[in-house]
Amino acid sequence: MTAVLTNISLFTLYVTDQDDAKTFYCEVLGFVEGTDVTMGEGFRWVTVTHPAQPELEVTLMVPGPPLTEDMAAAVRRALAAGSMGGFGLTTDDCRAEYARLVDLGVEFVQPPSERPYGVEAVMRDNSGNWLVLVEPTAFTPETLRDGGWGPDGS
């Protein structure tokens, strides 16, 4: 029998403070707490999940071991600069979710904008990670190329 991968089950997101990040993801974005345990030498394993996708846990990890100190320092600098990529979130109404999140104090680096693939806004979480909020629409590779999104930039 051949093994088959069935899905992505865990994604690591580096954060500056696990408690603050867990509060942001749960209280602001509507995620739910997954695991929160301390394991040997102060290592803390914190995960959150989205209620509609509980099989995917997002690990909220402070930069440190198993990263080298040089790599952990680079991640901390990228978080402080607000240049770390996070992940994308889907919504049924990007403009309404944007307004709700702005009212809650979420920082957006791009307001809702029409794209060939839908309406997109870009925000930062409270650690500096970029999160893309998308209200998707149907598209084809031709739609993306015709809208200037093709590999040749046309």
CNS distance restraints for C-alpha pairs under 8 A (distance, minus, plus):
assign (resid   8 and name CA) (resid  56 and name CA) 6.42 0.50 0.50
assign (resid   9 and name CA) (resid  55 and name CA) 5.73 0.50 0.50
assign (resid   9 and name CA) (resid  56 and name CA) 4.34 0.50 0.50
assign (resid   9 and name CA) (resid  57 and name CA) 5.99 0.50 0.50
assign (resid  10 and name CA) (resid  56 and name CA) 5.52 0.50 0.50
assign (resid  10 and name CA) (resid  57 and name CA) 4.79 0.50 0.50
assign (resid  10 and name CA) (resid  58 and name CA) 5.82 0.50 0.50
assign (resid  10 and name CA) (resid  59 and name CA) 6.94 0.50 0.50
assign (resid  11 and name CA) (resid  56 and name CA) 7.43 0.50 0.50
assign (resid  11 and name CA) (resid  57 and name CA) 6.34 0.50 0.50
assign (resid  11 and name CA) (resid  58 and name CA) 4.86 0.50 0.50
assign (resid  11 and name CA) (resid  59 and name CA) 5.98 0.50 0.50
assign (resid  12 and name CA) (resid  58 and name CA) 5.78 0.50 0.50
assign (resid  12 and name CA) (resid  59 and name CA) 4.63 0.50 0.50
assign (resid  12 and name CA) (resid  60 and name CA) 6.34 0.50 0.50
assign (resid  12 and name CA) (resid  61 and name CA) 6.63 0.50 0.50
assign (resid  13 and name CA) (resid  58 and name CA) 6.65 0.50 0.50
assign (resid  13 and name CA) (resid  59 and name CA) 5.89 0.50 0.50
assign (resid  13 and name CA) (resid  60 and name CA) 5.26 0.50 0.50
assign (resid  13 and name CA) (resid  61 and name CA) 6.04 0.50 0.50
assign (resid  13 and name CA) (resid  86 and name CA) 6.60 0.50 0.50
assign (resid  14 and name CA) (resid  60 and name CA) 5.93 0.50 0.50
assign (resid  14 and name CA) (resid  61 and name CA) 4.77 0.50 0.50
assign (resid  14 and name CA) (resid  62 and name CA) 5.55 0.50 0.50
assign (resid  14 and name CA) (resid  63 and name CA) 6.13 0.50 0.50
assign (resid  14 and name CA) (resid  75 and name CA) 7.62 0.50 0.50
assign (resid  15 and name CA) (resid  21 and name CA) 6.62 0.50 0.50
assign (resid  15 and name CA) (resid  60 and name CA) 6.06 0.50 0.50
assign (resid  15 and name CA) (resid  61 and name CA) 5.76 0.50 0.50
assign (resid  15 and name CA) (resid  62 and name CA) 5.22 0.50 0.50
assign (resid  15 and name CA) (resid  63 and name CA) 7.23 0.50 0.50
assign (resid  15 and name CA) (resid  79 and name CA) 7.44 0.50 0.50
assign (resid  15 and name CA) (resid 127 and name CA) 5.22 0.50 0.50
assign (resid  15 and name CA) (resid 128 and name CA) 7.90 0.50 0.50
assign (resid  15 and name CA) (resid 129 and name CA) 7.84 0.50 0.50
assign (resid  16 and name CA) (resid  21 and name CA) 7.70 0.50 0.50
assign (resid  16 and name CA) (resid  62 and name CA) 5.77 0.50 0.50
assign (resid  16 and name CA) (resid  63 and name CA) 7.62 0.50 0.50
assign (resid  16 and name CA) (resid  76 and name CA) 7.34 0.50 0.50
assign (resid  16 and name CA) (resid  79 and name CA) 7.47 0.50 0.50
assign (resid  16 and name CA) (resid 127 and name CA) 5.38 0.50 0.50
assign (resid  17 and name CA) (resid  21 and name CA) 6.03 0.50 0.50
assign (resid  17 and name CA) (resid  62 and name CA) 6.55 0.50 0.50
assign (resid  17 and name CA) (resid 127 and name CA) 7.45 0.50 0.50
assign (resid  18 and name CA) (resid  22 and name CA) 5.95 0.50 0.50
assign (resid  18 and name CA) (resid  46 and name CA) 7.08 0.50 0.50
assign (resid  18 and name CA) (resid  60 and name CA) 6.07 0.50 0.50
assign (resid  18 and name CA) (resid  61 and name CA) 6.84 0.50 0.50
assign (resid  18 and name CA) (resid  62 and name CA) 6.76 0.50 0.50
assign (resid  19 and name CA) (resid  23 and name CA) 6.21 0.50 0.50
assign (resid  20 and name CA) (resid  24 and name CA) 6.20 0.50 0.50
assign (resid  20 and name CA) (resid 126 and name CA) 7.48 0.50 0.50
assign (resid  21 and name CA) (resid  25 and name CA) 6.13 0.50 0.50
assign (resid  21 and name CA) (resid  60 and name CA) 7.05 0.50 0.50
assign (resid  21 and name CA) (resid 125 and name CA) 7.89 0.50 0.50
assign (resid  21 and name CA) (resid 126 and name CA) 6.59 0.50 0.50
assign (resid  21 and name CA) (resid 127 and name CA) 7.04 0.50 0.50
assign (resid  22 and name CA) (resid  26 and name CA) 5.91 0.50 0.50
assign (resid  22 and name CA) (resid  33 and name CA) 7.38 0.50 0.50
assign (resid  22 and name CA) (resid  46 and name CA) 7.89 0.50 0.50
assign (resid  22 and name CA) (resid  47 and name CA) 7.96 0.50 0.50
assign (resid  22 and name CA) (resid  48 and name CA) 7.12 0.50 0.50
assign (resid  22 and name CA) (resid  60 and name CA) 7.42 0.50 0.50
assign (resid  23 and name CA) (resid  27 and name CA) 5.44 0.50 0.50
assign (resid  23 and name CA) (resid  28 and name CA) 7.35 0.50 0.50
assign (resid  24 and name CA) (resid  28 and name CA) 5.13 0.50 0.50
assign (resid  24 and name CA) (resid  29 and name CA) 6.67 0.50 0.50
assign (resid  24 and name CA) (resid 125 and name CA) 7.40 0.50 0.50
assign (resid  24 and name CA) (resid 126 and name CA) 6.92 0.50 0.50
assign (resid  25 and name CA) (resid  29 and name CA) 4.94 0.50 0.50
assign (resid  25 and name CA) (resid  30 and name CA) 6.34 0.50 0.50
assign (resid  25 and name CA) (resid  31 and name CA) 5.48 0.50 0.50
assign (resid  25 and name CA) (resid  32 and name CA) 7.76 0.50 0.50
assign (resid  25 and name CA) (resid  48 and name CA) 7.42 0.50 0.50
assign (resid  26 and name CA) (resid  30 and name CA) 4.84 0.50 0.50
assign (resid  26 and name CA) (resid  31 and name CA) 4.30 0.50 0.50
assign (resid  26 and name CA) (resid  32 and name CA) 5.29 0.50 0.50
assign (resid  26 and name CA) (resid  33 and name CA) 6.81 0.50 0.50
assign (resid  26 and name CA) (resid  48 and name CA) 7.47 0.50 0.50
assign (resid  27 and name CA) (resid  31 and name CA) 7.36 0.50 0.50
assign (resid  28 and name CA) (resid 101 and name CA) 7.40 0.50 0.50
assign (resid  28 and name CA) (resid 104 and name CA) 7.17 0.50 0.50
assign (resid  30 and name CA) (resid  50 and name CA) 7.11 0.50 0.50
assign (resid  30 and name CA) (resid  51 and name CA) 7.91 0.50 0.50
assign (resid  31 and name CA) (resid  48 and name CA) 6.16 0.50 0.50
assign (resid  31 and name CA) (resid  49 and name CA) 5.44 0.50 0.50
assign (resid  31 and name CA) (resid  50 and name CA) 4.51 0.50 0.50
assign (resid  31 and name CA) (resid  51 and name CA) 6.33 0.50 0.50
assign (resid  32 and name CA) (resid  48 and name CA) 5.48 0.50 0.50
assign (resid  32 and name CA) (resid  49 and name CA) 5.39 0.50 0.50
assign (resid  32 and name CA) (resid  50 and name CA) 6.16 0.50 0.50
assign (resid  32 and name CA) (resid  51 and name CA) 6.61 0.50 0.50
assign (resid  33 and name CA) (resid  47 and name CA) 6.37 0.50 0.50
assign (resid  33 and name CA) (resid  48 and name CA) 4.54 0.50 0.50
assign (resid  33 and name CA) (resid  49 and name CA) 6.48 0.50 0.50
assign (resid  34 and name CA) (resid  46 and name CA) 7.24 0.50 0.50
assign (resid  34 and name CA) (resid  47 and name CA) 4.92 0.50 0.50
assign (resid  34 and name CA) (resid  48 and name CA) 4.65 0.50 0.50
assign (resid  34 and name CA) (resid  49 and name CA) 6.06 0.50 0.50
assign (resid  34 and name CA) (resid  57 and name CA) 7.15 0.50 0.50
assign (resid  35 and name CA) (resid  45 and name CA) 6.82 0.50 0.50
assign (resid  35 and name CA) (resid  46 and name CA) 5.33 0.50 0.50
assign (resid  35 and name CA) (resid  47 and name CA) 5.06 0.50 0.50
assign (resid  35 and name CA) (resid  48 and name CA) 7.10 0.50 0.50
assign (resid  36 and name CA) (resid  44 and name CA) 7.05 0.50 0.50
assign (resid  36 and name CA) (resid  45 and name CA) 5.60 0.50 0.50
assign (resid  36 and name CA) (resid  46 and name CA) 4.41 0.50 0.50
assign (resid  36 and name CA) (resid  47 and name CA) 6.57 0.50 0.50
assign (resid  37 and name CA) (resid  44 and name CA) 5.66 0.50 0.50
assign (resid  37 and name CA) (resid  45 and name CA) 5.38 0.50 0.50
assign (resid  37 and name CA) (resid  46 and name CA) 6.69 0.50 0.50
assign (resid  38 and name CA) (resid  42 and name CA) 6.19 0.50 0.50
assign (resid  38 and name CA) (resid  43 and name CA) 5.62 0.50 0.50
assign (resid  38 and name CA) (resid  44 and name CA) 4.19 0.50 0.50
assign (resid  38 and name CA) (resid  45 and name CA) 6.22 0.50 0.50
assign (resid  39 and name CA) (resid  43 and name CA) 5.21 0.50 0.50
assign (resid  39 and name CA) (resid  44 and name CA) 5.91 0.50 0.50
assign (resid  39 and name CA) (resid  45 and name CA) 7.33 0.50 0.50
assign (resid  45 and name CA) (resid  59 and name CA) 7.20 0.50 0.50
assign (resid  45 and name CA) (resid  60 and name CA) 7.61 0.50 0.50
assign (resid  45 and name CA) (resid  61 and name CA) 7.32 0.50 0.50
assign (resid  46 and name CA) (resid  59 and name CA) 5.70 0.50 0.50
assign (resid  46 and name CA) (resid  60 and name CA) 5.50 0.50 0.50
assign (resid  46 and name CA) (resid  61 and name CA) 7.10 0.50 0.50
assign (resid  47 and name CA) (resid  57 and name CA) 5.88 0.50 0.50
assign (resid  47 and name CA) (resid  58 and name CA) 5.26 0.50 0.50
assign (resid  47 and name CA) (resid  59 and name CA) 4.32 0.50 0.50
assign (resid  47 and name CA) (resid  60 and name CA) 5.79 0.50 0.50
assign (resid  48 and name CA) (resid  57 and name CA) 5.68 0.50 0.50
assign (resid  48 and name CA) (resid  58 and name CA) 5.32 0.50 0.50
assign (resid  48 and name CA) (resid  59 and name CA) 6.70 0.50 0.50
assign (resid  48 and name CA) (resid  60 and name CA) 7.63 0.50 0.50
assign (resid  49 and name CA) (resid  53 and name CA) 6.84 0.50 0.50
assign (resid  49 and name CA) (resid  54 and name CA) 5.35 0.50 0.50
assign (resid  49 and name CA) (resid  55 and name CA) 7.61 0.50 0.50
assign (resid  49 and name CA) (resid  56 and name CA) 6.20 0.50 0.50
assign (resid  49 and name CA) (resid  57 and name CA) 4.91 0.50 0.50
assign (resid  49 and name CA) (resid  58 and name CA) 6.16 0.50 0.50
assign (resid  50 and name CA) (resid  54 and name CA) 5.70 0.50 0.50
assign (resid  50 and name CA) (resid  56 and name CA) 7.63 0.50 0.50
assign (resid  50 and name CA) (resid  57 and name CA) 7.92 0.50 0.50
assign (resid  63 and name CA) (resid  67 and name CA) 7.09 0.50 0.50
assign (resid  63 and name CA) (resid  72 and name CA) 4.85 0.50 0.50
assign (resid  63 and name CA) (resid  73 and name CA) 7.55 0.50 0.50
assign (resid  63 and name CA) (resid  75 and name CA) 6.54 0.50 0.50
assign (resid  63 and name CA) (resid  76 and name CA) 6.71 0.50 0.50
assign (resid  64 and name CA) (resid  68 and name CA) 7.10 0.50 0.50
assign (resid  64 and name CA) (resid  69 and name CA) 6.75 0.50 0.50
assign (resid  64 and name CA) (resid  72 and name CA) 5.32 0.50 0.50
assign (resid  65 and name CA) (resid  69 and name CA) 7.72 0.50 0.50
assign (resid  65 and name CA) (resid  72 and name CA) 7.86 0.50 0.50
assign (resid  67 and name CA) (resid  71 and name CA) 5.85 0.50 0.50
assign (resid  67 and name CA) (resid  72 and name CA) 5.72 0.50 0.50
assign (resid  68 and name CA) (resid  72 and name CA) 6.10 0.50 0.50
assign (resid  69 and name CA) (resid  73 and name CA) 5.99 0.50 0.50
assign (resid  70 and name CA) (resid  74 and name CA) 6.28 0.50 0.50
assign (resid  71 and name CA) (resid  75 and name CA) 6.25 0.50 0.50
assign (resid  72 and name CA) (resid  76 and name CA) 6.20 0.50 0.50
assign (resid  73 and name CA) (resid  77 and name CA) 6.19 0.50 0.50
assign (resid  74 and name CA) (resid  78 and name CA) 6.21 0.50 0.50
assign (resid  75 and name CA) (resid  79 and name CA) 6.15 0.50 0.50
assign (resid  75 and name CA) (resid  84 and name CA) 7.86 0.50 0.50
assign (resid  76 and name CA) (resid  80 and name CA) 6.15 0.50 0.50
assign (resid  77 and name CA) (resid  81 and name CA) 6.15 0.50 0.50
assign (resid  78 and name CA) (resid  82 and name CA) 6.16 0.50 0.50
assign (resid  78 and name CA) (resid  83 and name CA) 5.29 0.50 0.50
assign (resid  78 and name CA) (resid  84 and name CA) 5.66 0.50 0.50
assign (resid  79 and name CA) (resid  83 and name CA) 6.13 0.50 0.50
assign (resid  79 and name CA) (resid  84 and name CA) 5.67 0.50 0.50
assign (resid  79 and name CA) (resid 127 and name CA) 6.16 0.50 0.50
assign (resid  79 and name CA) (resid 128 and name CA) 4.95 0.50 0.50
assign (resid  79 and name CA) (resid 129 and name CA) 6.41 0.50 0.50
assign (resid  80 and name CA) (resid 127 and name CA) 7.49 0.50 0.50
assign (resid  80 and name CA) (resid 128 and name CA) 6.33 0.50 0.50
assign (resid  81 and name CA) (resid 128 and name CA) 7.12 0.50 0.50
assign (resid  82 and name CA) (resid 124 and name CA) 7.34 0.50 0.50
assign (resid  82 and name CA) (resid 127 and name CA) 7.75 0.50 0.50
assign (resid  82 and name CA) (resid 128 and name CA) 4.21 0.50 0.50
assign (resid  82 and name CA) (resid 129 and name CA) 6.04 0.50 0.50
assign (resid  82 and name CA) (resid 130 and name CA) 7.19 0.50 0.50
assign (resid  83 and name CA) (resid 128 and name CA) 6.87 0.50 0.50
assign (resid  83 and name CA) (resid 129 and name CA) 6.63 0.50 0.50
assign (resid  83 and name CA) (resid 130 and name CA) 6.97 0.50 0.50
assign (resid  84 and name CA) (resid 128 and name CA) 6.69 0.50 0.50
assign (resid  84 and name CA) (resid 129 and name CA) 4.80 0.50 0.50
assign (resid  84 and name CA) (resid 130 and name CA) 6.11 0.50 0.50
assign (resid  85 and name CA) (resid 129 and name CA) 5.47 0.50 0.50
assign (resid  85 and name CA) (resid 130 and name CA) 4.92 0.50 0.50
assign (resid  85 and name CA) (resid 131 and name CA) 7.01 0.50 0.50
assign (resid  86 and name CA) (resid 129 and name CA) 5.24 0.50 0.50
assign (resid  86 and name CA) (resid 130 and name CA) 5.17 0.50 0.50
assign (resid  86 and name CA) (resid 131 and name CA) 5.30 0.50 0.50
assign (resid  86 and name CA) (resid 132 and name CA) 7.99 0.50 0.50
assign (resid  87 and name CA) (resid 130 and name CA) 7.25 0.50 0.50
assign (resid  87 and name CA) (resid 131 and name CA) 5.25 0.50 0.50
assign (resid  87 and name CA) (resid 132 and name CA) 6.39 0.50 0.50
assign (resid  88 and name CA) (resid 131 and name CA) 5.60 0.50 0.50
assign (resid  88 and name CA) (resid 132 and name CA) 4.47 0.50 0.50
assign (resid  88 and name CA) (resid 133 and name CA) 5.90 0.50 0.50
assign (resid  88 and name CA) (resid 134 and name CA) 7.21 0.50 0.50
assign (resid  89 and name CA) (resid 131 and name CA) 7.20 0.50 0.50
assign (resid  89 and name CA) (resid 132 and name CA) 6.02 0.50 0.50
assign (resid  89 and name CA) (resid 133 and name CA) 4.86 0.50 0.50
assign (resid  89 and name CA) (resid 134 and name CA) 6.19 0.50 0.50
assign (resid  90 and name CA) (resid 133 and name CA) 5.88 0.50 0.50
assign (resid  90 and name CA) (resid 134 and name CA) 4.96 0.50 0.50
assign (resid  90 and name CA) (resid 135 and name CA) 5.89 0.50 0.50
assign (resid  90 and name CA) (resid 136 and name CA) 7.25 0.50 0.50
assign (resid  91 and name CA) (resid  97 and name CA) 7.43 0.50 0.50
assign (resid  91 and name CA) (resid 133 and name CA) 6.87 0.50 0.50
assign (resid  91 and name CA) (resid 134 and name CA) 5.95 0.50 0.50
assign (resid  91 and name CA) (resid 135 and name CA) 5.04 0.50 0.50
assign (resid  91 and name CA) (resid 136 and name CA) 7.78 0.50 0.50
assign (resid  92 and name CA) (resid 135 and name CA) 5.49 0.50 0.50
assign (resid  92 and name CA) (resid 136 and name CA) 7.86 0.50 0.50
assign (resid  93 and name CA) (resid  97 and name CA) 6.21 0.50 0.50
assign (resid  93 and name CA) (resid 135 and name CA) 5.89 0.50 0.50
assign (resid  94 and name CA) (resid  98 and name CA) 5.90 0.50 0.50
assign (resid  94 and name CA) (resid 112 and name CA) 6.54 0.50 0.50
assign (resid  94 and name CA) (resid 119 and name CA) 6.27 0.50 0.50
assign (resid  94 and name CA) (resid 120 and name CA) 6.77 0.50 0.50
assign (resid  94 and name CA) (resid 121 and name CA) 7.17 0.50 0.50
assign (resid  94 and name CA) (resid 133 and name CA) 6.76 0.50 0.50
assign (resid  94 and name CA) (resid 134 and name CA) 6.22 0.50 0.50
assign (resid  94 and name CA) (resid 135 and name CA) 5.30 0.50 0.50
assign (resid  95 and name CA) (resid  99 and name CA) 6.24 0.50 0.50
assign (resid  95 and name CA) (resid 112 and name CA) 5.97 0.50 0.50
assign (resid  96 and name CA) (resid 100 and name CA) 6.22 0.50 0.50
assign (resid  97 and name CA) (resid 101 and name CA) 6.05 0.50 0.50
assign (resid  98 and name CA) (resid 102 and name CA) 6.02 0.50 0.50
assign (resid  98 and name CA) (resid 111 and name CA) 7.43 0.50 0.50
assign (resid  98 and name CA) (resid 112 and name CA) 7.18 0.50 0.50
assign (resid  98 and name CA) (resid 121 and name CA) 7.36 0.50 0.50
assign (resid  99 and name CA) (resid 103 and name CA) 6.20 0.50 0.50
assign (resid 100 and name CA) (resid 104 and name CA) 6.52 0.50 0.50
assign (resid 101 and name CA) (resid 105 and name CA) 6.46 0.50 0.50
assign (resid 101 and name CA) (resid 106 and name CA) 5.42 0.50 0.50
assign (resid 102 and name CA) (resid 106 and name CA) 5.08 0.50 0.50
assign (resid 102 and name CA) (resid 107 and name CA) 6.87 0.50 0.50
assign (resid 102 and name CA) (resid 108 and name CA) 7.62 0.50 0.50
assign (resid 106 and name CA) (resid 123 and name CA) 7.13 0.50 0.50
assign (resid 106 and name CA) (resid 124 and name CA) 7.19 0.50 0.50
assign (resid 106 and name CA) (resid 125 and name CA) 7.19 0.50 0.50
assign (resid 106 and name CA) (resid 126 and name CA) 7.96 0.50 0.50
assign (resid 107 and name CA) (resid 123 and name CA) 5.67 0.50 0.50
assign (resid 107 and name CA) (resid 124 and name CA) 5.68 0.50 0.50
assign (resid 107 and name CA) (resid 125 and name CA) 7.44 0.50 0.50
assign (resid 108 and name CA) (resid 121 and name CA) 7.40 0.50 0.50
assign (resid 108 and name CA) (resid 122 and name CA) 5.71 0.50 0.50
assign (resid 108 and name CA) (resid 123 and name CA) 3.92 0.50 0.50
assign (resid 108 and name CA) (resid 124 and name CA) 6.12 0.50 0.50
assign (resid 109 and name CA) (resid 121 and name CA) 7.88 0.50 0.50
assign (resid 109 and name CA) (resid 122 and name CA) 5.61 0.50 0.50
assign (resid 109 and name CA) (resid 123 and name CA) 5.52 0.50 0.50
assign (resid 109 and name CA) (resid 124 and name CA) 7.21 0.50 0.50
assign (resid 110 and name CA) (resid 121 and name CA) 5.34 0.50 0.50
assign (resid 110 and name CA) (resid 122 and name CA) 4.93 0.50 0.50
assign (resid 110 and name CA) (resid 123 and name CA) 6.87 0.50 0.50
assign (resid 111 and name CA) (resid 120 and name CA) 7.67 0.50 0.50
assign (resid 111 and name CA) (resid 121 and name CA) 4.98 0.50 0.50
assign (resid 111 and name CA) (resid 122 and name CA) 6.76 0.50 0.50
assign (resid 112 and name CA) (resid 119 and name CA) 6.02 0.50 0.50
assign (resid 112 and name CA) (resid 120 and name CA) 5.13 0.50 0.50
assign (resid 112 and name CA) (resid 121 and name CA) 4.32 0.50 0.50
assign (resid 112 and name CA) (resid 122 and name CA) 7.79 0.50 0.50
assign (resid 113 and name CA) (resid 119 and name CA) 5.40 0.50 0.50
assign (resid 113 and name CA) (resid 120 and name CA) 5.32 0.50 0.50
assign (resid 113 and name CA) (resid 121 and name CA) 6.36 0.50 0.50
assign (resid 114 and name CA) (resid 118 and name CA) 6.06 0.50 0.50
assign (resid 114 and name CA) (resid 119 and name CA) 4.64 0.50 0.50
assign (resid 114 and name CA) (resid 120 and name CA) 6.54 0.50 0.50
assign (resid 115 and name CA) (resid 119 and name CA) 5.72 0.50 0.50
assign (resid 115 and name CA) (resid 120 and name CA) 6.77 0.50 0.50
assign (resid 116 and name CA) (resid 137 and name CA) 7.88 0.50 0.50
assign (resid 116 and name CA) (resid 139 and name CA) 6.82 0.50 0.50
assign (resid 116 and name CA) (resid 143 and name CA) 6.42 0.50 0.50
assign (resid 116 and name CA) (resid 144 and name CA) 5.81 0.50 0.50
assign (resid 116 and name CA) (resid 147 and name CA) 6.25 0.50 0.50
assign (resid 117 and name CA) (resid 136 and name CA) 5.79 0.50 0.50
assign (resid 117 and name CA) (resid 137 and name CA) 5.35 0.50 0.50
assign (resid 117 and name CA) (resid 138 and name CA) 6.46 0.50 0.50
assign (resid 117 and name CA) (resid 139 and name CA) 5.60 0.50 0.50
assign (resid 117 and name CA) (resid 144 and name CA) 7.41 0.50 0.50
assign (resid 118 and name CA) (resid 134 and name CA) 6.62 0.50 0.50
assign (resid 118 and name CA) (resid 135 and name CA) 5.45 0.50 0.50
assign (resid 118 and name CA) (resid 136 and name CA) 4.30 0.50 0.50
assign (resid 118 and name CA) (resid 137 and name CA) 4.66 0.50 0.50
assign (resid 118 and name CA) (resid 138 and name CA) 7.70 0.50 0.50
assign (resid 119 and name CA) (resid 134 and name CA) 5.67 0.50 0.50
assign (resid 119 and name CA) (resid 135 and name CA) 5.05 0.50 0.50
assign (resid 119 and name CA) (resid 136 and name CA) 6.51 0.50 0.50
assign (resid 119 and name CA) (resid 137 and name CA) 7.92 0.50 0.50
assign (resid 120 and name CA) (resid 132 and name CA) 6.91 0.50 0.50
assign (resid 120 and name CA) (resid 133 and name CA) 5.62 0.50 0.50
assign (resid 120 and name CA) (resid 134 and name CA) 4.51 0.50 0.50
assign (resid 120 and name CA) (resid 135 and name CA) 6.44 0.50 0.50
assign (resid 121 and name CA) (resid 132 and name CA) 6.00 0.50 0.50
assign (resid 121 and name CA) (resid 133 and name CA) 5.15 0.50 0.50
assign (resid 121 and name CA) (resid 134 and name CA) 6.59 0.50 0.50
assign (resid 122 and name CA) (resid 130 and name CA) 6.69 0.50 0.50
assign (resid 122 and name CA) (resid 131 and name CA) 5.77 0.50 0.50
assign (resid 122 and name CA) (resid 132 and name CA) 4.61 0.50 0.50
assign (resid 122 and name CA) (resid 133 and name CA) 6.01 0.50 0.50
assign (resid 123 and name CA) (resid 130 and name CA) 5.72 0.50 0.50
assign (resid 123 and name CA) (resid 131 and name CA) 5.28 0.50 0.50
assign (resid 123 and name CA) (resid 132 and name CA) 6.45 0.50 0.50
assign (resid 123 and name CA) (resid 133 and name CA) 7.56 0.50 0.50
assign (resid 124 and name CA) (resid 128 and name CA) 5.33 0.50 0.50
assign (resid 124 and name CA) (resid 129 and name CA) 5.25 0.50 0.50
assign (resid 124 and name CA) (resid 130 and name CA) 4.60 0.50 0.50
assign (resid 124 and name CA) (resid 131 and name CA) 5.85 0.50 0.50
assign (resid 125 and name CA) (resid 129 and name CA) 5.42 0.50 0.50
assign (resid 125 and name CA) (resid 130 and name CA) 6.69 0.50 0.50
assign (resid 125 and name CA) (resid 131 and name CA) 7.05 0.50 0.50
assign (resid 139 and name CA) (resid 143 and name CA) 5.86 0.50 0.50
assign (resid 139 and name CA) (resid 144 and name CA) 7.21 0.50 0.50
assign (resid 140 and name CA) (resid 144 and name CA) 6.58 0.50 0.50
assign (resid 141 and name CA) (resid 145 and name CA) 6.26 0.50 0.50
assign (resid 141 and name CA) (resid 150 and name CA) 7.77 0.50 0.50
assign (resid 142 and name CA) (resid 146 and name CA) 5.90 0.50 0.50
assign (resid 143 and name CA) (resid 147 and name CA) 6.09 0.50 0.50
assign (resid 144 and name CA) (resid 148 and name CA) 6.51 0.50 0.50
assign (resid 144 and name CA) (resid 149 and name CA) 4.86 0.50 0.50
assign (resid 144 and name CA) (resid 150 and name CA) 5.78 0.50 0.50
assign (resid 145 and name CA) (resid 149 and name CA) 4.95 0.50 0.50
assign (resid 145 and name CA) (resid 150 and name CA) 3.90 0.50 0.50
assign (resid 145 and name CA) (resid 151 and name CA) 7.50 0.50 0.50
assign (resid 145 and name CA) (resid 153 and name CA) 7.41 0.50 0.50
assign (resid 145 and name CA) (resid 154 and name CA) 6.27 0.50 0.50
assign (resid 146 and name CA) (resid 150 and name CA) 7.39 0.50 0.50
assign (resid 146 and name CA) (resid 154 and name CA) 6.84 0.50 0.50
assign (resid 147 and name CA) (resid 154 and name CA) 7.56 0.50 0.50
assign (resid 148 and name CA) (resid 153 and name CA) 5.33 0.50 0.50
assign (resid 148 and name CA) (resid 154 and name CA) 4.70 0.50 0.50
assign (resid 149 and name CA) (resid 153 and name CA) 5.80 0.50 0.50
assign (resid 149 and name CA) (resid 154 and name CA) 6.94 0.50 0.50
assign (resid 150 and name CA) (resid 154 and name CA) 6.12 0.50 0.50
